[in-house]
């Protein structure tokens, strides 16, 4: 595979899953101490990676689980940020400016904090009440954060008796890193072909529903816009027919992500429509990916993880064909803003 280190990938994703036992211990401790609400507060694209876990919690429990923008919280905080709240702060670098400011703000209010970082010797790793550091870099961080935030919510639900067999799910997740490598290998030829097809296209609509919608948003905003300077229009499949449908015509690229949860019919609806009016419909469907040993229940939970791992292969080819490294920026962390 192009520019891919198999052992490194498996090591990083296995590290993400390995926090499962400690996460459950932390959640048990915090619930026993009276935590009554959970917030996820990530800056930028990493916040999108928390949304599938948040949605899982909201579907299966009345325990309040939600998200907020860190920069907005500091200037206009929501109700409930007190000693009975837990805030999870994911940050790959551990130094994200807005998140560091948020952590200081939360500590002043007595809010419990749990950080997820890719580097240990950083403000967010060292100053949060609880920290899980799993080394990762941009090309491996999506799966890592998806897995870790999923485990946090699964642990919460398990401790409350709201959903599933935690140990059984974790046992399946431990198989996932190597299975994702197999998925990448199977997708590699298609990734190369797709990259060659779209390398000169300047605009794409990205859509999906349920747990895969955040990945559609993430890939459009954080990869194609930020890392490739290609304009995109991410739109939830439920909103596709309330504005965006009027932009569909021959020559307009539409990427549709399809997962395996109960919202799949929303993606089917978009598929049936766009195929009638555009000749550039690109569908990535997790149901096409072989994951032996993974149950239907867990497949529904990990659809965004599977898509992220396939799309990394597309990105690897795009940066070469476009002669635009994914690390190239004009403004991000380069100028004051």
LOSEGU-690321 format. One record per residue: residue in one letter; x, z, y of N, C-alpha, C in turn. Coordinates in steps of 0.05 Angstrom, whole numbers, always signed. Example, Ala and Ser with C-alpha at 12.3 -4.5 7.8 and 13.67 -1.06 7.14 Angstrom:
<ropas>
   code       nu       nw       nv      cau      caw      cav       cu       cw       cv
      a     +264     +156     -114     +246     +156      -90     +264     +156      -66
      s     +257     +142      -45     +273     +143      -21     +258     +157       +1
</ropas>
This chain:
<ropas>
   code       nu       nw       nv      cau      caw      cav       cu       cw       cv
      x      +17       +0      -24       +0       +0       +0      +17       +0      +25
      x       +8      -13      +45      +23      -16      +70      +27      +11      +84
      x      +52      +18      +89      +59      +41     +105      +43      +66      +96
      x      +45      +72      +70      +30      +94      +59      +47     +110      +40
      x      +47     +136      +43      +62     +155      +26      +42     +171       +9
      x      +40     +163      -16      +20     +175      -34      +24     +205      -37
      x      +49     +213      -42      +54     +242      -47      +47     +259      -22
      x      +55     +248       +1      +49     +262      +26      +19     +266      +30
      x       +4     +245      +25      -25     +246      +28      -37     +266      +10
      x      -30     +265      -16      -42     +284      -35      -34     +313      -28
      x      -10     +317      -19       -1     +344      -11      -18     +355      +12
      x      -23     +338      +32      -38     +347      +55      -67     +353      +48
      x      -80     +335      +34     -108     +339      +27     -112     +362       +8
      x      -93     +365      -10      -94     +388      -29      -91     +414      -13
      x      -74     +413       +8      -71     +437      +26      -97     +444      +39
      x     -112     +423      +47     -138     +428      +60     -157     +442      +41
      x     -158     +433      +16     -177     +445       -3     -167     +473      -11
      x     -141     +478      -10     -130     +503      -20     -139     +528       -4
      x     -151     +524      +20     -159     +547      +36     -186     +558      +26
      x     -198     +546       +6     -225     +553       -2     -229     +583       -8
      x     -211     +594      -23     -214     +623      -30     -211     +641       -6
      x     -191     +636      +11     -187     +652      +35     -210     +649      +55
      x     -220     +624      +57     -242     +620      +76     -266     +636      +67
      x     -272     +638      +42     -295     +653      +33     -291     +683      +38
      x     -266     +692      +34     -260     +720      +40     -264     +727      +70
      x     -255     +708      +87     -259     +712     +116     -289     +712     +123
      x     -304     +694     +112     -332     +693     +118     -347     +718     +108
      x     -339     +727      +85     -352     +752      +74     -346     +775      +93
      x     -321     +777     +102     -313     +799     +120     -328     +798     +146
      x     -330     +774     +158     -343     +771     +184     -373     +777     +183
      x     -386     +767     +162     -414     +772     +159     -419     +802     +155
      x     -402     +816     +140     -405     +844     +136     -401     +860     +162
      x     -387     +848     +181     -382     +861     +207     -402     +853     +228
      x     -422     +837     +220     -444     +832     +238     -444     +806     +254
      x     -428     +787     +245     -428     +760     +258     -456     +748     +253
      x     -468     +738     +275     -496     +728     +274     -498     +698     +282
      x     -477     +686     +290     -478     +657     +297     -450     +645     +296
      x     -450     +619     +291     -425     +605     +287     -425     +580     +304
      x     -403     +577     +319     -400     +553     +336     -374     +538     +327
      x     -375     +512     +328     -351     +495     +326     -345     +483     +353
      x     -321     +487     +362     -313     +477     +389     -286     +463     +387
      x     -287     +437     +383     -263     +421     +383     -262     +402     +406
      x     -238     +395     +415     -235     +377     +438     -231     +348     +428
      x     -247     +330     +439     -243     +302     +432     -254     +295     +404
      x     -240     +277     +391     -250     +266     +366     -251     +287     +344
      x     -234     +307     +344     -235     +327     +323     -262     +341     +322
      x     -276     +343     +345     -303     +355     +345     -322     +339     +328
      x     -319     +312     +329     -337     +295     +313     -333     +301     +283
      x     -309     +308     +275     -303     +313     +247     -317     +339     +237
      x     -326     +356     +255     -340     +380     +247     -370     +376     +243
      x     -381     +354     +253     -410     +350     +253     -423     +348     +226
      x     -411     +335     +206     -424     +335     +179     -428     +363     +168
      x     -409     +381     +172     -411     +409     +162     -433     +423     +178
      x     -434     +419     +204     -455     +432     +220     -483     +423     +211
      x     -485     +397     +207     -511     +386     +198     -519     +397     +171
      x     -500     +401     +153     -506     +413     +127     -517     +441     +131
      x     -504     +456     +148     -514     +484     +153     -542     +484     +165
      x     -547     +466     +183     -573     +465     +196     -595     +456     +177
      x     -588     +441     +157     -609     +433     +137     -615     +454     +117
      x     -597     +472     +112     -600     +491      +90     -602     +520      +98
      x     -599     +527     +123     -599     +555     +131     -610     +558     +159
      x     -622     +582     +163     -632     +589     +190     -610     +603     +206
      x     -587     +608     +193     -565     +620     +207     -556     +600     +229
      x     -554     +609     +254     -548     +590     +276     -519     +579     +274
      x     -518     +552     +270     -492     +539     +270     -494     +515     +288
      x     -476     +513     +308     -479     +492     +328     -451     +485     +339
      x     -450     +467     +358     -424     +459     +370     -427     +457     +400
      x     -404     +459     +413     -402     +457     +442     -376     +444     +450
      x     -376     +430     +473     -351     +419     +484     -335     +442     +497
      x     -310     +446     +488     -293     +468     +500     -292     +467     +530
      x     -287     +443     +542     -284     +442     +571     -309     +450     +585
      x     -332     +444     +573     -358     +451     +585     -363     +481     +582
      x     -356     +492     +559     -361     +521     +554     -347     +538     +575
      x     -323     +531     +582     -307     +547     +601     -321     +547     +629
      x     -334     +526     +637     -347     +525     +663     -376     +531     +662
      x     -389     +528     +638     -417     +533     +636     -424     +542     +608
      x     -417     +566     +601     -420     +575     +573     -449     +578     +564
      x     -453     +573     +538     -480     +577     +527     -486     +607     +522
      x     -510     +614     +517     -517     +641     +510     -506     +648     +483
      x     -500     +673     +479     -492     +681     +452     -462     +683     +447
      x     -446     +677     +467     -417     +679     +463     -408     +708     +468
      x     -410     +724     +447     -404     +752     +449     -391     +761     +423
      x     -389     +787     +419     -376     +798     +395     -390     +791     +369
      x     -415     +781     +370     -429     +774     +346     -427     +744     +340
      x     -409     +730     +354     -406     +702     +350     -378     +697     +338
      x     -377     +676     +321     -351     +665     +312     -349     +637     +322
      x     -326     +630     +334     -321     +603     +343     -297     +592     +327
      x     -302     +569     +315     -281     +554     +300     -270     +533     +319
      x     -243     +533     +322     -230     +515     +340     -210     +498     +324
      x     -217     +473     +319     -198     +455     +305     -180     +440     +326
      x     -155     +438     +319     -136     +424     +337     -112     +416     +320
      x     -107     +390     +317      -84     +381     +301      -58     +392     +313
      x      -54     +388     +339      -29     +397     +352      -27     +427     +355
      x      -50     +440     +358      -50     +469     +363      -44     +475     +392
      x      -41     +454     +409      -34     +458     +437      -53     +444     +456
      x      -75     +433     +446      -94     +418     +462     -102     +435     +487
      x      -98     +424     +510     -102     +439     +535     -129     +452     +537
      x     -150     +437     +534     -177     +448     +537     -183     +469     +516
      x     -172     +466     +492     -177     +486     +471     -161     +511     +475
      x     -137     +509     +486     -122     +533     +493     -136     +549     +515
      x     -147     +535     +535     -162     +548     +556     -187     +562     +544
      x     -200     +548     +526     -224     +559     +513     -217     +585     +498
      x     -195     +585     +483     -188     +608     +468     -184     +632     +486
      x     -171     +628     +508     -167     +650     +527     -193     +660     +538
      x     -211     +641     +544     -237     +648     +555     -253     +664     +534
      x     -252     +656     +509     -267     +670     +488     -256     +698     +483
      x     -231     +701     +483     -219     +727     +478     -227     +747     +500
      x     -230     +738     +524     -239     +755     +546     -267     +765     +542
      x     -283     +750     +527     -311     +757     +522     -314     +772     +495
      x     -292     +776     +481     -294     +790     +455     -304     +773     +432
      x     -304     +747     +435     -313     +729     +414     -292     +727     +392
      x     -301     +728     +367     -283     +723     +345     -275     +694     +343
      x     -250     +688     +337     -242     +660     +336     -227     +654     +310
      x     -231     +630     +300     -217     +620     +276     -207     +592     +283
      x     -180     +588     +282     -169     +562     +289     -161     +547     +264
      x     -163     +521     +265     -154     +503     +244     -133     +485     +257
      x     -108     +487     +249      -87     +473     +262      -69     +458     +243
      x      -54     +439     +254      -35     +424     +237       -6     +434     +241
      x       -3     +454     +259      +24     +465     +265      +21     +495     +270
      x      +39     +510     +258      +36     +539     +258      +46     +552     +284
      x      +69     +543     +294      +81     +556     +317      +69     +545     +343
      x      +43     +549     +347      +29     +538     +370      +10     +559     +381
      x       +1     +557     +406      -17     +577     +417      -42     +581     +401
      x      -55     +559     +393      -80     +562     +378      -77     +575     +351
      x      -54     +569     +338      -49     +581     +312      -43     +611     +314
      x      -27     +618     +334      -17     +645     +336      -37     +664     +350
      x      -54     +654     +367      -70     +672     +384      -99     +676     +374
      x     -108     +659     +356     -135     +662     +345     -136     +687     +327
      x     -159     +698     +323     -162     +721     +305     -156     +713     +276
      x     -164     +689     +268     -158     +679     +242     -148     +650     +245
      x     -129     +642     +228     -118     +615     +229     -113     +604     +201
      x     -119     +579     +198     -111     +563     +175      -95     +540     +185
      x      -70     +539     +178      -53     +516     +186      -48     +499     +161
      x      -54     +474     +163      -49     +455     +142      -35     +431     +156
      x       -9     +428     +152       +5     +406     +165       -8     +380     +159
      x      -12     +365     +181      -23     +338     +179      -15     +322     +203
      x      -18     +296     +202      -13     +279     +225      -37     +261     +228
      x      -37     +244     +249      -61     +228     +255      -72     +213     +232
      x      -55     +202     +215      -65     +185     +193      -77     +201     +170
      x      -73     +227     +170      -84     +244     +148     -102     +266     +158
      x     -105     +269     +184     -120     +292     +195     -150     +291     +191
      x     -161     +267     +191     -191     +265     +189     -200     +278     +163
      x     -189     +269     +141     -198     +281     +115     -193     +311     +115
      x     -170     +319     +125     -163     +348     +125     -183     +364     +141
      x     -190     +356     +165     -210     +371     +180     -238     +369     +169
      x     -245     +346     +159     -271     +344     +145     -273     +365     +123
      x     -252     +366     +106     -252     +384      +83     -253     +414      +92
      x     -236     +421     +111     -235     +449     +120     -261     +459     +133
      x     -273     +442     +150     -298     +451     +162     -320     +451     +142
      x     -320     +433     +123     -340     +434     +101     -337     +460      +86
      x     -313     +468      +80     -309     +493      +65     -318     +517      +80
      x     -314     +517     +106     -323     +540     +123     -354     +543     +121
      x     -368     +520     +123     -397     +521     +122     -406     +528      +94
      x     -394     +516      +74     -402     +522      +46     -398     +552      +40
      x     -376     +563      +50     -372     +592      +46     -393     +609      +60
      x     -400     +601      +84     -422     +615      +98     -448     +613      +82
      x     -455     +590      +73     -480     +586      +58     -479     +601      +31
      x     -456     +601      +19     -453     +615       -7     -457     +645       -3
      x     -444     +656      +17     -447     +685      +22     -475     +693      +28
      x     -490     +675      +40     -518     +681      +47     -537     +673      +25
      x     -527     +660       +4     -545     +651      -18     -563     +628      -10
      x     -553     +612       +9     -570     +590      +20     -567     +563       +6
      x     -544     +559       -7     -539     +532      -18     -517     +532      -39
      x     -523     +519      -61     -503     +509      -80     -486     +530      -94
      x     -470     +520     -112     -451     +536     -127     -423     +531     -115
      x     -414     +550      -99     -389     +546      -84     -366     +539     -102
      x     -362     +555     -123     -339     +551     -141     -340     +524     -154
      x     -364     +515     -162     -366     +489     -175     -359     +466     -155
      x     -369     +469     -131     -363     +448     -111     -334     +447     -105
      x     -321     +471     -102     -293     +472      -96     -277     +460     -119
      x     -285     +465     -144     -271     +453     -167     -271     +423     -166
      x     -293     +411     -157     -294     +382     -154     -277     +373     -131
      x     -278     +387     -109     -262     +380      -85     -232     +380      -92
      x     -224     +397     -110     -195     +397     -117     -186     +371     -131
      x     -205     +357     -142     -199     +331     -154     -196     +309     -134
      x     -207     +314     -110     -211     +292      -91     -185     +279      -80
      x     -164     +294      -73     -141     +281      -62     -131     +257      -78
      x     -127     +260     -104     -117     +238     -120     -138     +216     -122
      x     -164     +223     -123     -185     +203     -124     -185     +186      -99
      x     -179     +199      -76     -179     +185      -51     -156     +164      -51
      x     -134     +171      -63     -112     +152      -65     -121     +127      -81
      x     -135     +132     -103     -145     +110     -119     -165      +93     -102
      x     -181     +106      -86     -200      +92      -69     -185      +74      -49
      x     -164      +85      -38     -148      +70      -19     -136      +45      -32
      x     -125      +49      -56     -113      +26      -70     -133       +5      -77
      x     -157      +13      -84     -178       -7      -90     -187      -22      -66
      x     -186       -8      -43     -196      -20      -18     -174      -36       -3
      x     -149      -33      -11     -127      -45       +4     -130      -75       +9
      x     -137      -91      -11     -140     -120       -6     -162     -126      +14
      x     -185     -111      +12     -207     -115      +31     -199     -107      +59
      x     -183      -85      +61     -174      -75      +87     -157      -96     +100
      x     -138     -108      +85     -121     -128      +96     -137     -153     +105
      x     -156     -161      +89     -173     -184      +96     -190     -178     +120
      x     -202     -154     +122     -219     -147     +144     -202     -145     +170
      x     -179     -134     +168     -162     -131     +192     -154     -159     +202
      x     -148     -177     +185     -141     -205     +193     -165     -218     +206
      x     -189     -212     +197     -213     -224     +207     -220     -214     +235
      x     -216     -188     +240     -225     -176     +266     -203     -171     +286
      x     -178     -178     +280     -156     -171     +297     -158     -181     +325
      x     -172     -203     +329     -175     -214     +356     -202     -209     +369
      x     -220     -195     +355     -246     -190     +365     -245     -167     +386
      x     -261     -169     +406     -259     -151     +429     -281     -130     +432
      x     -301     -132     +414     -324     -114     +416     -338     -110     +389
      x     -345      -85     +383     -358      -79     +358     -380      -58     +363
      x     -402      -61     +349     -422      -40     +347     -417      -25     +322
      x     -416       +2     +324     -412      +19     +300     -437      +36     +297
      x     -447      +37     +272     -472      +53     +268     -472      +65     +240
      x     -487      +86     +237     -490     +100     +212     -510     +123     +216
      x     -517     +137     +195     -536     +159     +197     -526     +183     +180
      x     -538     +206     +185     -531     +230     +169     -502     +237     +171
      x     -489     +243     +149     -462     +253     +149     -441     +232     +157
      x     -449     +206     +155     -429     +185     +161     -431     +176     +190
      x     -452     +184     +205     -453     +177     +233     -429     +187     +249
      x     -420     +212     +245     -397     +221     +260     -372     +203     +255
      x     -369     +193     +231     -346     +176     +225     -348     +149     +239
      x     -373     +139     +242     -377     +114     +257     -369     +119     +286
      x     -378     +141     +297     -372     +148     +325     -341     +152     +328
      x     -330     +167     +309     -301     +173     +310     -284     +148     +309
      x     -290     +130     +290     -273     +107     +287     -275      +88     +311
      x     -299      +85     +321     -302      +69     +345     -287      +81     +369
      x     -291     +107     +374     -280     +119     +398     -250     +125     +396
      x     -243     +139     +374     -216     +150     +372     -195     +130     +361
      x     -204     +111     +344     -185      +93     +333     -185      +66     +348
      x     -207      +53     +349     -207      +26     +361     -205      +28     +392
      x     -219      +47     +404     -217      +49     +434     -190      +62     +442
      x     -185      +86     +432     -161     +100     +441     -135      +87     +430
      x     -135      +80     +405     -110      +72     +392     -106      +42     +392
      x     -127      +26     +397     -124       -3     +396     -135      -17     +421
      x     -148       -1     +439     -158      -12     +464     -179      -34     +460
      x     -196      -30     +440     -217      -48     +434     -244      -35     +441
      x     -261      -49     +455     -286      -37     +464     -306      -35     +440
      x     -319      -12     +439     -339       -8     +418     -364       +5     +429
      x     -385       +3     +413     -410      +16     +420     -420      +32     +396
      x     -412      +58     +393     -423      +74     +371     -452      +82     +377
      x     -469      +79     +358     -498      +86     +361     -508      +96     +334
      x     -523     +118     +335     -535     +129     +311     -556     +109     +300
      x     -557     +106     +274     -576      +87     +262     -605      +93     +270
      x     -611     +119     +275     -638     +126     +283     -644     +116     +311
      x     -624     +111     +327     -627     +102     +354     -622      +72     +357
      x     -615      +59     +335     -607      +31     +337     -630      +13     +348
      x     -654      +21     +342     -677       +5     +350     -689      +14     +376
      x     -673      +28     +392     -683      +38     +418     -662      +31     +439
      x     -655       +5     +440     -636       -5     +459     -616      -24     +447
      x     -600      -14     +428     -577      -30     +418     -586      -55     +404
      x     -609      -55     +391     -618      -79     +376     -618     -104     +394
      x     -622     -101     +420     -624     -124     +437     -597     -137     +442
      x     -575     -124     +434     -549     -135     +437     -540     -152     +413
      x     -556     -151     +392     -548     -164     +367     -556     -194     +369
      x     -536     -211     +364     -539     -240     +364     -516     -252     +349
      x     -516     -277     +343     -494     -290     +329     -467     -285     +344
      x     -447     -277     +330     -421     -271     +342     -416     -242     +349
      x     -437     -225     +348     -434     -197     +354     -427     -182     +328
      x     -405     -167     +329     -396     -153     +305     -411     -126     +303
      x     -422     -121     +279     -435      -96     +273     -423      -83     +249
      x     -412      -59     +252     -402      -44     +229     -423      -23     +222
      x     -432      -24     +197     -452       -5     +187     -439      +12     +165
      x     -439      +38     +169     -429      +56     +149     -452      +68     +134
      x     -451      +68     +107     -472      +78      +91     -461     +100      +72
      x     -475     +123      +73     -467     +145      +56     -487     +149      +34
      x     -487     +172      +22     -503     +177       -2     -521     +201       +1
      x     -528     +208      +25     -547     +230      +29     -575     +220      +34
      x     -593     +238      +42     -621     +230      +45     -626     +211      +68
      x     -607     +207      +85     -611     +190     +109     -604     +161     +103
      x     -597     +155      +79     -589     +127      +72     -610     +106      +79
      x     -636     +111      +77     -655      +91      +85     -653      +82     +115
      x     -642     +100     +132     -638      +92     +160     -617      +70     +162
      x     -596      +72     +145     -576      +51     +145     -587      +25     +133
      x     -604      +28     +112     -616       +4     +100     -633      -11     +120
      x     -647       +4     +137     -664       -9     +158     -647      -25     +177
      x     -624      -14     +186     -607      -29     +204     -596      -53     +189
      x     -587      -50     +165     -576      -72     +149     -596      -95     +148
      x     -621      -89     +141     -641     -110     +138     -645     -125     +165
      x     -642     -111     +187     -646     -124     +213     -622     -141     +221
      x     -598     -129     +221     -575     -143     +233     -567     -167     +217
      x     -572     -167     +191     -565     -191     +175     -582     -215     +183
      x     -605     -210     +195     -622     -233     +204     -612     -246     +229
      x     -596     -231     +245     -589     -241     +272     -560     -242     +279
      x     -543     -230     +262     -514     -232     +267     -499     -243     +243
      x     -479     -259     +247     -463     -270     +226     -437     -253     +221
      x     -436     -230     +235     -412     -213     +233     -421     -184     +227
      x     -433     -181     +203     -442     -154     +194     -422     -144     +174
      x     -409     -121     +180     -389     -109     +163     -400      -82     +152
      x     -404      -81     +126     -416      -57     +114     -395      -42      +97
      x     -392      -17     +102     -375       +0      +85     -394      +21      +72
      x     -396      +20      +46     -415      +36      +31     -400      +54      +12
      x     -403      +80      +15     -388      +98       -3     -398      +96      -32
      x     -423      +86      -36     -433      +84      -63     -417      +63      -79
      x     -402      +46      -66     -386      +26      -80     -359      +38      -89
      x     -353      +62      -81     -327      +74      -87     -328      +90     -113
      x     -310      +85     -131     -309     +100     -156     -295     +127     -152
      x     -310     +148     -160     -299     +175     -158     -306     +190     -184
      x     -292     +183     -205     -299     +196     -231     -296     +226     -230
      x     -316     +240     -241     -315     +269     -242     -328     +282     -218
      x     -337     +266     -199     -350     +277     -175     -380     +274     -178
      x     -395     +295     -176     -424     +295     -180     -438     +281     -156
      x     -463     +274     -161     -479     +262     -139     -482     +281     -116
      x     -484     +307     -121     -487     +327     -100     -462     +327      -82
      x     -439     +327      -94     -414     +328      -79     -408     +302      -66
      x     -415     +280      -79     -411     +253      -66     -427     +252      -40
      x     -451     +263      -39     -466     +263      -14     -452     +279       +8
      x     -438     +301       +0     -424     +317      +19     -399     +304      +30
      x     -386     +288      +14     -360     +277      +22     -360     +248      +31
      x     -383     +237      +36     -385     +209      +44     -367     +204      +69
      x     -368     +221      +90     -351     +215     +113     -321     +217     +106
      x     -314     +233      +87     -286     +235      +79     -277     +210      +66
      x     -294     +199      +48     -288     +174      +35     -285     +151      +55
      x     -303     +150      +74     -301     +129      +94     -276     +131     +110
      x     -269     +156     +118     -244     +160     +134     -220     +150     +119
      x     -219     +155      +93     -196     +148      +77     -194     +117      +74
      x     -217     +104      +72     -217      +74      +71     -209      +62      +98
      x     -219      +74     +119     -214      +63     +145     -185      +66     +154
      x     -172      +87     +143     -143      +90     +149     -128      +65     +140
      x     -136      +53     +118     -123      +29     +108     -128       +6     +128
      x     -153       +4     +138     -158      -17     +158     -141      -13     +183
      x     -138      +12     +192     -122      +17     +215      -93      +10     +211
      x      -83      +16     +187      -55      +10     +181      -49      -20     +183
      x      -68      -36     +174      -64      -65     +176      -68      -75     +205
      x      -87      -64     +218      -93      -73     +246      -70      -69     +264
      x      -57      -46     +262      -35      -40     +281      -12      -60     +277
      x       -8      -69     +253      +13      -89     +247       +5     -117     +257
      x      -19     -125     +250      -28     -152     +257      -31     -155     +287
      x      -38     -133     +301      -42     -135     +330      -17     -127     +345
      x       +4     -119     +330      +29     -110     +343      +24      -89     +363
      x       +6      -70     +355       -2      -48     +373       -2      -22     +356
      x      +21       -8     +356      +22      +17     +341       +0      +36     +348
      x      -10      +51     +329      -31      +70     +334      -23      +93     +353
      x       +3      +96     +357      +13     +117     +375      +15     +108     +404
      x      +10      +82     +409      +13      +72     +437      -10      +80     +454
      x       -4      +92     +477      -25     +100     +496      -17      +92     +524
      x      -37      +88     +541      -31      +83     +570      -35     +109     +586
      x      -55     +125     +579      -63     +148     +595      -62     +175     +579
      x      -71     +174     +554      -75     +199     +539      -49     +214     +537
      x      -49     +238     +548      -25     +256     +548       -1     +243     +561
      x       -6     +223     +578      +16     +209     +592      +14     +211     +622
      x      -11     +215     +632      -15     +219     +661      -33     +243     +665
      x      -33     +253     +689      -51     +276     +696      -80     +266     +698
      x      -98     +282     +687     -126     +276     +690     -143     +301     +686
</ropas>
